[in-house]
Amino acid sequence: MTWRRFASFDRSVRLLMVNQLAINTGFYMLMPYLAGHLSDGLGLAAWTVGLVLGVRNLSQQGLFLLGGALADRLGYRPVIIAGCLLRTVAFALLGVADALPALVAASAMTGFAGALFNPAVRAYLAHDSGERRIEAFALFNVFYQTGILAGPMIGLALLSVDFRLVCAVAAAVFGVLTLLQLLALPPCGARATGGAGGPAGWRAVVANRPFLLFSAAMAGSYVLSFQVYLALPLLLGDAGAVGSLFVVSALVAIAGQLRITDWARRRWSGPQAVVRGLALMAVAFLPLVPAGAAPSGAARVAAVLVCTALLAAGTALTYPFEMDTVVALSRERLVATHYGLYNTVAGIGVTLGNLLVGALVGAGSSALAGTALFLLGAACAVAVGALSRTGRLTASGAAAGRR
């Protein structure tokens, strides 16, 4: 079914999906092992490791809006190509650099590259898939998750030889992507982007009140999703078991994404599917409440894996309809800039939410952390439901919100 769906899309859409598979494979091939290389391989202090990793996150989250605006001004294709080329250089530099300034520069380039191609790829996919946007984003997530699953395993095999080999192969992946898109990715020009980006575009997006409300309501969902990297590994404690989280999460999405999306489209509108997906993501954290007091390690592992599976299913239900709603609220103008601001709001939410969750888990209050995350997800579902009932999650609602 996945192959038939993939083959039924235009060449540009197929290439964007393969592009995302390779992007995630190359990224996750290297990044999970970067901290170990910096601390053990180069002997850097812990605060220095945190600085290098933090710069990557800050440069990506902080520059999403700029990346989206550039895509709307210049067209999606050149910005995607520039992002892949920049990450090629950054990953190659990470393999040879041992001085802090060079490492910080490479980390910043890695983040900025993501800020360039992430909004552009999604906007391009939304444009060229047309009326099949929801289906395209569902299939896109299958490729996305496959890259997350494959990347760390390939990286681990290469790491047994040398970290520099990991960097070289990851850089080569992005180098090939750059060349492939130069040769095969069709242009998607200014007319498709819906208008020029830049300050004028930023003002237009910020004036879109229904979009801002939806972005704020959805920010909490990204806090929930991020717990696969924060709270759930901390609760497991065993480094060997942490890998199972990513395997479970990816397999649920790969095996279930298209079936979940098809099932939801037959029953609900886009906003209704988002609300139910958020509710499922909230419920996913309830098993952590009794697990916090469980004396058995096996009981805690089981609760964490159940949470992971439900969280992945809720994300699979939410994601295609969420991406489609952003396009609808943009009225198909300045779509990349809308995605850029949307990602920035999500990044701010993740940063603030993780401070609280990290403090609760670090203090041994896993039951309280599970309760807090459930309440956050429930609040997101209620907020999106309220926006839907008042008609703000439609193109006409977005137009009214601008007046």
C-alpha positions, 0 to 999 in steps of 0.5 A: 500500500505504501509503495502504491501511494508513493508511486501515485504522486508526482515526481517532485512529491516523491523526491521530497519524501526520499529527500526527507528519508535521507535527511533524517538518516544522515542527521540521526546517523551522526547527532546521537553520537556527537555528545560522546565524541565531544566528551570522550573523544575530544575531552571537552568539559560538560559545559562545552558539550552543552554549548555546542549542542545548544547552539545547534538547537538555538540556531535551528529553532531561532531561525525557522522564521528566517528560513521560511521567509527566504523560501517564500522570497526565493522559491522553495527549491534553492532554499532546500538545496542551500540547506542540504549543501550547508549541512554537507559542509557542517557535518564534514567540519564536525569530523575534522574540527577539534577547536571550540570555535570550529565546533560551534560554527559547525553546530550553528551551520547544522541548525541553520541548515535545518531552519532553511530546508524544513519549512521549504520542504513542507511548503513545497510538499503542500503545494505540489500535492494539491488536494492530496495534502493530508495523504501526502503528509501521512506518507511523508511521515512514514519516510521521516520515521524510517530515517529516524529508525535507520540513521542511528543503526547505520551510525552505530555500525560506522562508529565502531570504525571511527567517528570521522567515518560517521561524519564523512558518510553523513556529509556524503549523504547530504552531498548526494542530496544536494546534487540530486536536487540540483539535477531533478527537483523542479523549480517552485517559483515565487507564484507558488510561494504566494508572495514575497517573504521578508519583513512584509511577509512576517507582518502578514503572518503575525497578523493572522490571529487564528494561525497564532492561536492554533500555533500556541494551542499546538505548542504543548503537543511538541512538548509531549512528543519530545518526551521520547528524548527526555522524560521517557529515557530518564524513567527507563534509566537503562541506556540499553533499553532507551533504544527500544523507545525509538524502535517502538515509536518509529515502527508504530508510525511506519506500520500504522500511519497510512491506515490511521490517516485513512481511518480518520479521514472517513470519520472526522474533519481535519480539526476533529482528527487533531483534537482526538490525536491530542487527546490520545497523546495526553492519555499516553502519559497516564500509565506513568502515574502508577508506574512512578510508584511501581517497585518493579523495574519491569512494570516501569519499562512496560508503562514507558513502552505503552506510553511510547506506543500510544504517543506515536499513535496519537502523533500519527493521527494528529500530524497530517491534519495539523500540517494541512490546517497550517496551509488552510490557515495561511490561505495558501499564501506565504506557506513557508513563512507560516511553517517557519513561525509555527516551528518557532512557537513549537520550539519555545514551547518545548524549551519551557515545557522541558524545564518543568518536566526535567525538574519533576523527573529529576526530583523523582516525581515521575507520577507528577510529571505524567500527570502534568503531561496528561493535563497539558495534552488535555488542555491542547485538545480543549483549546483546538476544539474551541478554535474549531467550534468557533470556526477559526480553523478554516480559510474563511476564519483566517481571513476574518482574523486578519480584518 
